Amino acid sequence: MQTSKTRHQFYLPDALSAKLDALAAEPGASKTSILSDALAAWIERKGAVELDGRFGPRFDRLARVAERIEDKLDILNEAFGLFVLHQLTLTAHQPAFDRETSQLGRERYDRFVGQAGRMLARKRGGEIDQPKESI
């Protein structure tokens, strides 16, 4: 009778052999299946350690880069918040704009939004065909 398994002979310490016998005494368990599962788990764990050794430094570097980006975003958010607070404080007590000034402000805002959209499109790889205007 041929099988797709290879026979191995090895020695176990008495205490470990007793534990193996106790596990194999349970219904549906065999020494072969217990040892096969244990050996497979040990080999997989060793492979995981090799992967951690290989990719761990890269992941650590990426984590440091992400942390620096997060710090920079926090600084930018704080600066923007201070700018908005400053602008709101400056314009809080001004009289209402006349129609011509409101129109000029709306045009400047529209140009600003268009410029920001073109910059985002360029960064994402899709160029928007509109003339570049200065703000």
N, CA, C and O atoms as a GROMACS GRO file, in nm:
protein
  540
    1MET      N    1   0.083  -0.117   0.000
    1MET     CA    2   0.000   0.000   0.000
    1MET      C    3   0.089   0.124   0.000
    1MET      O    4   0.174   0.141   0.088
    2GLN      N    5   0.068   0.212  -0.100
    2GLN     CA    6   0.146   0.335  -0.107
    2GLN      C    7   0.066   0.450  -0.050
    2GLN      O    8  -0.056   0.459  -0.068
    3THR      N    9   0.136   0.538   0.021
    3THR     CA   10   0.072   0.658   0.074
    3THR      C   11   0.153   0.779   0.030
    3THR      O   12   0.266   0.765  -0.015
    4SER      N   13   0.094   0.896   0.045
    4SER     CA   14   0.167   1.017   0.009
    4SER      C   15   0.232   1.077   0.132
    4SER      O   16   0.250   1.199   0.141
    5LYS      N   17   0.266   0.993   0.224
    5LYS     CA   18   0.328   1.039   0.348
    5LYS      C   19   0.463   0.970   0.363
    5LYS      O   20   0.484   0.859   0.313
    6THR      N   21   0.553   1.038   0.432
    6THR     CA   22   0.685   0.982   0.458
    6THR      C   23   0.694   0.948   0.606
    6THR      O   24   0.653   1.026   0.692
    7ARG      N   25   0.748   0.833   0.634
    7ARG     CA   26   0.761   0.788   0.772
    7ARG      C   27   0.883   0.855   0.835
    7ARG      O   28   0.989   0.864   0.773
    8HIS      N   29   0.865   0.901   0.960
    8HIS     CA   30   0.974   0.962   1.037
    8HIS      C   31   0.981   0.894   1.172
    8HIS      O   32   0.879   0.857   1.231
    9GLN      N   33   1.102   0.878   1.220
    9GLN     CA   34   1.120   0.822   1.354
    9GLN      C   35   1.203   0.922   1.434
    9GLN      O   36   1.307   0.968   1.389
   10PHE      N   37   1.154   0.954   1.553
   10PHE     CA   38   1.226   1.046   1.639
   10PHE      C   39   1.189   1.016   1.783
   10PHE      O   40   1.093   0.944   1.811
   11TYR      N   41   1.268   1.072   1.873
   11TYR     CA   42   1.249   1.048   2.015
   11TYR      C   43   1.196   1.175   2.081
   11TYR      O   44   1.238   1.286   2.048
   12LEU      N   45   1.104   1.156   2.176
   12LEU     CA   46   1.048   1.267   2.253
   12LEU      C   47   1.082   1.245   2.400
   12LEU      O   48   1.093   1.131   2.445
   13PRO      N   49   1.099   1.352   2.475
   13PRO     CA   50   1.116   1.337   2.620
   13PRO      C   51   0.992   1.269   2.680
   13PRO      O   52   0.882   1.282   2.626
   14ASP      N   53   1.010   1.198   2.791
   14ASP     CA   54   0.900   1.122   2.850
   14ASP      C   55   0.779   1.210   2.885
   14ASP      O   56   0.665   1.171   2.861
   15ALA      N   57   0.803   1.327   2.939
   15ALA     CA   58   0.692   1.414   2.978
   15ALA      C   59   0.613   1.459   2.855
   15ALA      O   60   0.490   1.459   2.858
   16LEU      N   61   0.682   1.496   2.748
   16LEU     CA   62   0.616   1.538   2.624
   16LEU      C   63   0.542   1.420   2.560
   16LEU      O   64   0.434   1.437   2.504
   17SER      N   65   0.602   1.301   2.568
   17SER     CA   66   0.538   1.182   2.513
   17SER      C   67   0.409   1.150   2.588
   17SER      O   68   0.311   1.108   2.526
   18ALA      N   69   0.409   1.169   2.718
   18ALA     CA   70   0.287   1.144   2.798
   18ALA      C   71   0.177   1.243   2.758
   18ALA      O   72   0.061   1.205   2.748
   19LYS      N   73   0.213   1.368   2.736
   19LYS     CA   74   0.113   1.468   2.695
   19LYS      C   75   0.058   1.434   2.556
   19LYS      O   76  -0.062   1.450   2.531
   20LEU      N   77   0.146   1.388   2.467
   20LEU     CA   78   0.101   1.348   2.333
   20LEU      C   79   0.006   1.230   2.342
   20LEU      O   80  -0.095   1.227   2.272
   21ASP      N   81   0.037   1.133   2.428
   21ASP     CA   82  -0.052   1.017   2.445
   21ASP      C   83  -0.188   1.061   2.498
   21ASP      O   84  -0.291   1.009   2.455
   22ALA      N   85  -0.190   1.158   2.592
   22ALA     CA   86  -0.316   1.205   2.649
   22ALA      C   87  -0.400   1.276   2.542
   22ALA      O   88  -0.521   1.257   2.535
   23LEU      N   89  -0.335   1.357   2.457
   23LEU     CA   90  -0.407   1.424   2.349
   23LEU      C   91  -0.459   1.324   2.247
   23LEU      O   92  -0.571   1.339   2.196
   24ALA      N   93  -0.380   1.223   2.216
   24ALA     CA   94  -0.419   1.125   2.114
   24ALA      C   95  -0.528   1.031   2.165
   24ALA      O   96  -0.592   0.964   2.084
   25ALA      N   97  -0.550   1.026   2.296
   25ALA     CA   98  -0.653   0.937   2.352
   25ALA      C   99  -0.793   0.993   2.330
   25ALA      O  100  -0.892   0.920   2.341
   26GLU      N  101  -0.803   1.123   2.298
   26GLU     CA  102  -0.935   1.182   2.274
   26GLU      C  103  -0.993   1.126   2.144
   26GLU      O  104  -0.918   1.091   2.053
   27PRO      N  105  -1.125   1.118   2.135
   27PRO     CA  106  -1.188   1.062   2.014
   27PRO      C  107  -1.155   1.146   1.890
   27PRO      O  108  -1.163   1.269   1.894
   28GLY      N  109  -1.120   1.081   1.782
   28GLY     CA  110  -1.093   1.148   1.655
   28GLY      C  111  -0.954   1.207   1.645
   28GLY      O  112  -0.921   1.270   1.545
   29ALA      N  113  -0.871   1.188   1.745
   29ALA     CA  114  -0.736   1.243   1.742
   29ALA      C  115  -0.635   1.130   1.722
   29ALA      O  116  -0.657   1.017   1.766
   30SER      N  117  -0.525   1.164   1.655
   30SER     CA  118  -0.418   1.067   1.638
   30SER      C  119  -0.286   1.139   1.659
   30SER      O  120  -0.276   1.260   1.641
   31LYS      N  121  -0.186   1.064   1.695
   31LYS     CA  122  -0.054   1.123   1.716
   31LYS      C  123  -0.003   1.188   1.588
   31LYS      O  124   0.058   1.294   1.592
   32THR      N  125  -0.030   1.124   1.476
   32THR     CA  126   0.016   1.178   1.347
   32THR      C  127  -0.048   1.313   1.318
   32THR      O  128   0.020   1.408   1.279
   33SER      N  129  -0.178   1.324   1.337
   33SER     CA  130  -0.245   1.451   1.308
   33SER      C  131  -0.201   1.560   1.406
   33SER      O  132  -0.182   1.674   1.366
   34ILE      N  133  -0.184   1.525   1.531
   34ILE     CA  134  -0.140   1.623   1.631
   34ILE      C  135  -0.001   1.674   1.597
   34ILE      O  136   0.022   1.795   1.596
   35LEU      N  137   0.091   1.584   1.569
   35LEU     CA  138   0.228   1.624   1.537
   35LEU      C  139   0.234   1.699   1.403
   35LEU      O  140   0.312   1.793   1.389
   36SER      N  141   0.153   1.657   1.305
   36SER     CA  142   0.150   1.727   1.175
   36SER      C  143   0.102   1.870   1.192
   36SER      O  144   0.161   1.963   1.138
   37ASP      N  145  -0.007   1.888   1.269
   37ASP     CA  146  -0.060   2.023   1.292
   37ASP      C  147   0.041   2.110   1.368
   37ASP      O  148   0.061   2.227   1.334
   38ALA      N  149   0.103   2.052   1.470
   38ALA     CA  150   0.199   2.128   1.549
   38ALA      C  151   0.320   2.168   1.465
   38ALA      O  152   0.368   2.281   1.476
   39LEU      N  153   0.371   2.078   1.382
   39LEU     CA  154   0.486   2.108   1.298
   39LEU      C  155   0.451   2.214   1.193
   39LEU      O  156   0.530   2.304   1.166
   40ALA      N  157   0.333   2.202   1.133
   40ALA     CA  158   0.289   2.301   1.034
   40ALA      C  159   0.275   2.439   1.098
   40ALA      O  160   0.317   2.539   1.038
   41ALA      N  161   0.218   2.446   1.218
   41ALA     CA  162   0.204   2.575   1.287
   41ALA      C  163   0.341   2.634   1.320
   41ALA      O  164   0.361   2.755   1.306
   42TRP      N  165   0.433   2.551   1.362
   42TRP     CA  166   0.568   2.599   1.395
   42TRP      C  167   0.638   2.654   1.270
   42TRP      O  168   0.704   2.758   1.277
   43ILE      N  169   0.625   2.585   1.159
   43ILE     CA  170   0.689   2.630   1.034
   43ILE      C  171   0.625   2.760   0.986
   43ILE      O  172   0.696   2.851   0.942
   44GLU      N  173   0.492   2.772   0.993
   44GLU     CA  174   0.424   2.895   0.951
   44GLU      C  175   0.465   3.012   1.039
   44GLU      O  176   0.485   3.124   0.989
   45ARG      N  177   0.477   2.988   1.169
   45ARG     CA  178   0.518   3.095   1.260
   45ARG      C  179   0.660   3.141   1.229
   45ARG      O  180   0.691   3.259   1.237
   46LYS      N  181   0.745   3.047   1.194
   46LYS     CA  182   0.882   3.084   1.157
   46LYS      C  183   0.882   3.166   1.029
   46LYS      O  184   0.961   3.260   1.016
   47GLY      N  185   0.794   3.133   0.934
   47GLY     CA  186   0.783   3.212   0.811
   47GLY      C  187   0.734   3.353   0.840
   47GLY      O  188   0.778   3.449   0.776
   48ALA      N  189   0.641   3.365   0.936
   48ALA     CA  190   0.591   3.497   0.973
   48ALA      C  191   0.702   3.581   1.033
   48ALA      O  192   0.710   3.702   1.009
   49VAL      N  193   0.788   3.519   1.113
   49VAL     CA  194   0.901   3.591   1.172
   49VAL      C  195   0.996   3.639   1.062
   49VAL      O  196   1.048   3.750   1.070
   50GLU      N  197   1.018   3.557   0.961
   50GLU     CA  198   1.102   3.599   0.849
   50GLU      C  199   1.040   3.716   0.774
   50GLU      O  200   1.112   3.809   0.734
   51LEU      N  201   0.908   3.714   0.755
   51LEU     CA  202   0.841   3.825   0.690
   51LEU      C  203   0.852   3.952   0.774
   51LEU      O  204   0.873   4.061   0.720
   52ASP      N  205   0.836   3.939   0.905
   52ASP     CA  206   0.852   4.056   0.993
   52ASP      C  207   0.993   4.111   0.982
   52ASP      O  208   1.013   4.233   0.982
   53GLY      N  209   1.091   4.024   0.975
   53GLY     CA  210   1.229   4.068   0.961
   53GLY      C  211   1.255   4.138   0.829
   53GLY      O  212   1.333   4.232   0.821
   54ARG      N  213   1.189   4.091   0.726
   54ARG     CA  214   1.210   4.148   0.593
   54ARG      C  215   1.133   4.278   0.573
   54ARG      O  216   1.189   4.375   0.522
   55PHE      N  217   1.006   4.281   0.613
   55PHE     CA  218   0.921   4.397   0.587
   55PHE      C  219   0.906   4.490   0.707
   55PHE      O  220   0.860   4.603   0.692
   56GLY      N  221   0.944   4.445   0.825
   56GLY     CA  222   0.930   4.527   0.945
   56GLY      C  223   0.997   4.663   0.934
   56GLY      O  224   0.933   4.764   0.964
   57PRO      N  225   1.125   4.671   0.892
   57PRO     CA  226   1.189   4.802   0.880
   57PRO      C  227   1.119   4.895   0.781
   57PRO      O  228   1.112   5.016   0.802
   58ARG      N  229   1.066   4.838   0.673
   58ARG     CA  230   0.994   4.921   0.576
   58ARG      C  231   0.866   4.976   0.636
   58ARG      O  232   0.834   5.094   0.619
   59PHE      N  233   0.793   4.892   0.707
   59PHE     CA  234   0.670   4.938   0.771
   59PHE      C  235   0.700   5.043   0.878
   59PHE      O  236   0.626   5.139   0.894
   60ASP      N  237   0.810   5.023   0.951
   60ASP     CA  238   0.849   5.122   1.051
   60ASP      C  239   0.880   5.257   0.986
   60ASP      O  240   0.840   5.361   1.036
   61ARG      N  241   0.951   5.253   0.873
   61ARG     CA  242   0.984   5.377   0.802
   61ARG      C  243   0.857   5.445   0.752
   61ARG      O  244   0.843   5.566   0.764
   62LEU      N  245   0.765   5.366   0.694
   62LEU     CA  246   0.639   5.422   0.647
   62LEU      C  247   0.557   5.482   0.762
   62LEU      O  248   0.491   5.584   0.745
   63ALA      N  249   0.562   5.417   0.878
   63ALA     CA  250   0.490   5.470   0.994
   63ALA      C  251   0.549   5.603   1.038
   63ALA      O  252   0.475   5.694   1.075
   64ARG      N  253   0.682   5.616   1.034
   64ARG     CA  254   0.746   5.743   1.071
   64ARG      C  255   0.710   5.852   0.971
   64ARG      O  256   0.685   5.966   1.011
   65VAL      N  257   0.708   5.819   0.842
   65VAL     CA  258   0.670   5.917   0.740
   65VAL      C  259   0.525   5.962   0.761
   65VAL      O  260   0.496   6.081   0.755
   66ALA      N  261   0.435   5.867   0.786
   66ALA     CA  262   0.295   5.902   0.810
   66ALA      C  263   0.281   5.989   0.935
   66ALA      O  264   0.198   6.080   0.938
   67GLU      N  265   0.360   5.962   1.035
   67GLU     CA  266   0.355   6.043   1.157
   67GLU      C  267   0.402   6.186   1.131
   67GLU      O  268   0.343   6.281   1.182
   68ARG      N  269   0.508   6.201   1.050
   68ARG     CA  270   0.554   6.336   1.016
   68ARG      C  271   0.449   6.411   0.935
   68ARG      O  272   0.426   6.530   0.957
   69ILE      N  273   0.385   6.341   0.841
   69ILE     CA  274   0.279   6.405   0.762
   69ILE      C  275   0.165   6.447   0.853
   69ILE      O  276   0.111   6.557   0.839
   70GLU      N  277   0.128   6.362   0.945
   70GLU     CA  278   0.020   6.396   1.039
   70GLU      C  279   0.057   6.519   1.122
   70GLU      O  280  -0.027   6.606   1.144
   71ASP      N  281   0.182   6.526   1.167
   71ASP     CA  282   0.227   6.644   1.243
   71ASP      C  283   0.218   6.770   1.158
   71ASP      O  284   0.173   6.874   1.207
   72LYS      N  285   0.260   6.762   1.032
   72LYS     CA  286   0.254   6.878   0.944
   72LYS      C  287   0.109   6.920   0.918
   72LYS      O  288   0.078   7.039   0.914
   73LEU      N  289   0.019   6.822   0.901
   73LEU     CA  290  -0.122   6.855   0.882
   73LEU      C  291  -0.181   6.922   1.006
   73LEU      O  292  -0.262   7.014   0.994
   74ASP      N  293  -0.140   6.876   1.123
   74ASP     CA  294  -0.188   6.940   1.246
   74ASP      C  295  -0.143   7.086   1.251
   74ASP      O  296  -0.221   7.174   1.289
   75ILE      N  297  -0.018   7.112   1.214
   75ILE     CA  298   0.034   7.248   1.214
   75ILE      C  299  -0.043   7.333   1.113
   75ILE      O  300  -0.082   7.446   1.143
   76LEU      N  301  -0.064   7.278   0.993
   76LEU     CA  302  -0.138   7.352   0.891
   76LEU      C  303  -0.282   7.381   0.935
   76LEU      O  304  -0.333   7.490   0.911
   77ASN      N  305  -0.347   7.284   0.998
   77ASN     CA  306  -0.483   7.306   1.047
   77ASN      C  307  -0.488   7.416   1.152
   77ASN      O  308  -0.578   7.500   1.151
   78GLU      N  309  -0.391   7.415   1.243
   78GLU     CA  310  -0.387   7.519   1.345
   78GLU      C  311  -0.364   7.656   1.282
   78GLU      O  312  -0.430   7.754   1.318
   79ALA      N  313  -0.270   7.663   1.187
   79ALA     CA  314  -0.241   7.791   1.121
   79ALA      C  315  -0.363   7.841   1.045
   79ALA      O  316  -0.394   7.960   1.049
   80PHE      N  317  -0.431   7.752   0.976
   80PHE     CA  318  -0.550   7.791   0.901
   80PHE      C  319  -0.660   7.839   0.995
   80PHE      O  320  -0.728   7.938   0.968
   81GLY      N  321  -0.677   7.768   1.106
   81GLY     CA  322  -0.776   7.810   1.204
   81GLY      C  323  -0.747   7.948   1.260
   81GLY      O  324  -0.838   8.029   1.278
   82LEU      N  325  -0.619   7.976   1.288
   82LEU     CA  326  -0.581   8.109   1.336
   82LEU      C  327  -0.606   8.214   1.230
   82LEU      O  328  -0.651   8.325   1.260
   83PHE      N  329  -0.577   8.181   1.105
   83PHE     CA  330  -0.600   8.274   0.995
   83PHE      C  331  -0.749   8.308   0.982
   83PHE      O  332  -0.786   8.424   0.968
   84VAL      N  333  -0.834   8.205   0.988
   84VAL     CA  334  -0.977   8.227   0.977
   84VAL      C  335  -1.026   8.312   1.095
   84VAL      O  336  -1.105   8.405   1.075
   85LEU      N  337  -0.980   8.282   1.215
   85LEU     CA  338  -1.018   8.361   1.331
   85LEU      C  339  -0.976   8.506   1.314
   85LEU      O  340  -1.053   8.597   1.345
   86HIS      N  341  -0.855   8.528   1.265
   86HIS     CA  342  -0.804   8.663   1.241
   86HIS      C  343  -0.891   8.736   1.139
   86HIS      O  344  -0.928   8.851   1.160
   87GLN      N  345  -0.923   8.668   1.029
   87GLN     CA  346  -1.004   8.730   0.924
   87GLN      C  347  -1.144   8.764   0.976
   87GLN      O  348  -1.197   8.871   0.947
   88LEU      N  349  -1.202   8.672   1.052
   88LEU     CA  350  -1.335   8.698   1.105
   88LEU      C  351  -1.333   8.814   1.205
   88LEU      O  352  -1.427   8.893   1.212
   89THR      N  353  -1.225   8.824   1.280
   89THR     CA  354  -1.212   8.935   1.375
   89THR      C  355  -1.198   9.067   1.301
   89THR      O  356  -1.256   9.168   1.341
   90LEU      N  357  -1.120   9.068   1.193
   90LEU     CA  358  -1.101   9.191   1.116
   90LEU      C  359  -1.227   9.238   1.047
   90LEU      O  360  -1.252   9.359   1.040
   91THR      N  361  -1.306   9.146   0.997
   91THR     CA  362  -1.424   9.184   0.918
   91THR      C  363  -1.552   9.188   0.999
   91THR      O  364  -1.659   9.210   0.943
   92ALA      N  365  -1.544   9.167   1.129
   92ALA     CA  366  -1.665   9.158   1.211
   92ALA      C  367  -1.741   9.291   1.216
   92ALA      O  368  -1.864   9.290   1.216
   93HIS      N  369  -1.672   9.404   1.219
   93HIS     CA  370  -1.738   9.533   1.240
   93HIS      C  371  -1.738   9.621   1.115
   93HIS      O  372  -1.755   9.742   1.126
   94GLN      N  373  -1.718   9.563   1.000
   94GLN     CA  374  -1.720   9.643   0.878
   94GLN      C  375  -1.863   9.659   0.828
   94GLN      O  376  -1.948   9.572   0.849
   95PRO      N  377  -1.889   9.772   0.762
   95PRO     CA  378  -2.024   9.790   0.707
   95PRO      C  379  -2.048   9.693   0.591
   95PRO      O  380  -1.953   9.638   0.534
   96ALA      N  381  -2.173   9.674   0.557
   96ALA     CA  382  -2.208   9.584   0.446
   96ALA      C  383  -2.151   9.638   0.316
   96ALA      O  384  -2.143   9.758   0.294
   97PHE      N  385  -2.110   9.543   0.229
   97PHE     CA  386  -2.052   9.581   0.101
   97PHE      C  387  -2.161   9.630   0.006
   97PHE      O  388  -2.276   9.589   0.013
   98ASP      N  389  -2.119   9.720  -0.084
   98ASP     CA  390  -2.214   9.761  -0.187
   98ASP      C  391  -2.217   9.653  -0.295
   98ASP      O  392  -2.139   9.558  -0.290
   99ARG      N  393  -2.305   9.668  -0.391
   99ARG     CA  394  -2.325   9.567  -0.495
   99ARG      C  395  -2.198   9.542  -0.576
   99ARG      O  396  -2.166   9.427  -0.605
  100GLU      N  397  -2.125   9.645  -0.613
  100GLU     CA  398  -2.004   9.634  -0.694
  100GLU      C  399  -1.893   9.560  -0.618
  100GLU      O  400  -1.824   9.476  -0.676
  101THR      N  401  -1.876   9.589  -0.491
  101THR     CA  402  -1.775   9.521  -0.410
  101THR      C  403  -1.811   9.375  -0.391
  101THR      O  404  -1.723   9.288  -0.396
  102SER      N  405  -1.939   9.345  -0.369
  102SER     CA  406  -1.983   9.206  -0.356
  102SER      C  407  -1.956   9.127  -0.483
  102SER      O  408  -1.910   9.013  -0.478
  103GLN      N  409  -1.983   9.188  -0.598
  103GLN     CA  410  -1.958   9.122  -0.728
  103GLN      C  411  -1.810   9.095  -0.745
  103GLN      O  412  -1.772   8.986  -0.789
  104LEU      N  413  -1.725   9.192  -0.710
  104LEU     CA  414  -1.580   9.174  -0.720
  104LEU      C  415  -1.533   9.060  -0.629
  104LEU      O  416  -1.451   8.977  -0.669
  105GLY      N  417  -1.587   9.055  -0.508
  105GLY     CA  418  -1.552   8.947  -0.416
  105GLY      C  419  -1.593   8.811  -0.469
  105GLY      O  420  -1.518   8.713  -0.458
  106ARG      N  421  -1.713   8.804  -0.527
  106ARG     CA  422  -1.762   8.678  -0.584
  106ARG      C  423  -1.674   8.632  -0.700
  106ARG      O  424  -1.644   8.513  -0.712
  107GLU      N  425  -1.632   8.725  -0.785
  107GLU     CA  426  -1.545   8.691  -0.898
  107GLU      C  427  -1.409   8.641  -0.847
  107GLU      O  428  -1.356   8.543  -0.899
  108ARG      N  429  -1.355   8.707  -0.748
  108ARG     CA  430  -1.226   8.662  -0.692
  108ARG      C  431  -1.239   8.523  -0.630
  108ARG      O  432  -1.150   8.439  -0.644
  109TYR      N  433  -1.349   8.501  -0.561
  109TYR     CA  434  -1.371   8.370  -0.501
  109TYR      C  435  -1.383   8.263  -0.609
  109TYR      O  436  -1.324   8.156  -0.596
  110ASP      N  437  -1.457   8.291  -0.714
  110ASP     CA  438  -1.472   8.195  -0.824
  110ASP      C  439  -1.337   8.163  -0.888
  110ASP      O  440  -1.310   8.048  -0.922
  111ARG      N  441  -1.252   8.265  -0.906
  111ARG     CA  442  -1.119   8.242  -0.962
  111ARG      C  443  -1.034   8.158  -0.867
  111ARG      O  444  -0.959   8.070  -0.910
  112PHE      N  445  -1.047   8.186  -0.737
  112PHE     CA  446  -0.973   8.108  -0.638
  112PHE      C  447  -1.013   7.961  -0.641
  112PHE      O  448  -0.927   7.873  -0.642
  113VAL      N  449  -1.144   7.935  -0.644
  113VAL     CA  450  -1.193   7.797  -0.648
  113VAL      C  451  -1.148   7.729  -0.778
  113VAL      O  452  -1.110   7.612  -0.775
  114GLY      N  453  -1.152   7.800  -0.891
  114GLY     CA  454  -1.106   7.744  -1.018
  114GLY      C  455  -0.958   7.709  -1.015
  114GLY      O  456  -0.917   7.603  -1.062
  115GLN      N  457  -0.878   7.800  -0.958
  115GLN     CA  458  -0.733   7.775  -0.948
  115GLN      C  459  -0.707   7.654  -0.860
  115GLN      O  460  -0.625   7.569  -0.894
  116ALA      N  461  -0.776   7.646  -0.746
  116ALA     CA  462  -0.757   7.530  -0.656
  116ALA      C  463  -0.798   7.401  -0.727
  116ALA      O  464  -0.732   7.299  -0.711
  117GLY      N  465  -0.906   7.405  -0.804
  117GLY     CA  466  -0.950   7.286  -0.878
  117GLY      C  467  -0.848   7.242  -0.981
  117GLY      O  468  -0.823   7.123  -0.998
  118ARG      N  469  -0.789   7.339  -1.051
  118ARG     CA  470  -0.686   7.305  -1.151
  118ARG      C  471  -0.563   7.245  -1.084
  118ARG      O  472  -0.505   7.150  -1.136
  119MET      N  473  -0.524   7.300  -0.970
  119MET     CA  474  -0.408   7.246  -0.899
  119MET      C  475  -0.433   7.103  -0.853
  119MET      O  476  -0.346   7.017  -0.865
  120LEU      N  477  -0.553   7.076  -0.800
  120LEU     CA  478  -0.587   6.940  -0.758
  120LEU      C  479  -0.591   6.845  -0.877
  120LEU      O  480  -0.546   6.731  -0.868
  121ALA      N  481  -0.646   6.892  -0.988
  121ALA     CA  482  -0.655   6.807  -1.108
  121ALA      C  483  -0.515   6.774  -1.159
  121ALA      O  484  -0.490   6.662  -1.201
  122ARG      N  485  -0.424   6.871  -1.155
  122ARG     CA  486  -0.287   6.846  -1.199
  122ARG      C  487  -0.218   6.743  -1.111
  122ARG      O  488  -0.147   6.655  -1.160
  123LYS      N  489  -0.240   6.753  -0.980
  123LYS     CA  490  -0.179   6.659  -0.887
  123LYS      C  491  -0.234   6.519  -0.905
  123LYS      O  492  -0.164   6.420  -0.883
  124ARG      N  493  -0.361   6.509  -0.944
  124ARG     CA  494  -0.424   6.378  -0.963
  124ARG      C  495  -0.404   6.324  -1.103
  124ARG      O  496  -0.444   6.211  -1.132
  125GLY      N  497  -0.343   6.402  -1.190
  125GLY     CA  498  -0.310   6.352  -1.323
  125GLY      C  499  -0.408   6.392  -1.431
  125GLY      O  500  -0.382   6.365  -1.549
  126GLY      N  501  -0.518   6.454  -1.398
  126GLY     CA  502  -0.615   6.496  -1.499
  126GLY      C  503  -0.610   6.647  -1.515
  126GLY      O  504  -0.646   6.721  -1.423
  127GLU      N  505  -0.565   6.691  -1.628
  127GLU     CA  506  -0.550   6.834  -1.655
  127GLU      C  507  -0.684   6.893  -1.699
  127GLU      O  508  -0.750   6.838  -1.787
  128ILE      N  509  -0.724   7.003  -1.638
  128ILE     CA  510  -0.846   7.073  -1.678
  128ILE      C  511  -0.806   7.184  -1.773
  128ILE      O  512  -0.719   7.265  -1.742
  129ASP      N  513  -0.871   7.189  -1.888
  129ASP     CA  514  -0.836   7.288  -1.991
  129ASP      C  515  -0.909   7.419  -1.965
  129ASP      O  516  -1.016   7.445  -2.020
  130GLN      N  517  -0.849   7.500  -1.881
  130GLN     CA  518  -0.900   7.634  -1.858
  130GLN      C  519  -0.780   7.725  -1.846
  130GLN      O  520  -0.674   7.683  -1.799
  131PRO      N  521  -0.794   7.850  -1.890
  131PRO     CA  522  -0.680   7.942  -1.881
  131PRO      C  523  -0.644   7.968  -1.736
  131PRO      O  524  -0.731   7.978  -1.649
  132LYS      N  525  -0.514   7.979  -1.711
  132LYS     CA  526  -0.467   8.008  -1.575
  132LYS      C  527  -0.481   8.156  -1.549
  132LYS      O  528  -0.437   8.240  -1.627
  133GLU      N  529  -0.543   8.186  -1.438
  133GLU     CA  530  -0.562   8.326  -1.399
  133GLU      C  531  -0.496   8.346  -1.265
  133GLU      O  532  -0.492   8.255  -1.182
  134SER      N  533  -0.445   8.463  -1.243
  134SER     CA  534  -0.388   8.491  -1.112
  134SER      C  535  -0.499   8.538  -1.020
  134SER      O  536  -0.598   8.595  -1.064
  135ILE      N  537  -0.480   8.512  -0.897
  135ILE     CA  538  -0.583   8.547  -0.798
  135ILE      C  539  -0.569   8.692  -0.758
  135ILE      O  540  -0.646   8.742  -0.676
   0.00000   0.00000   0.00000
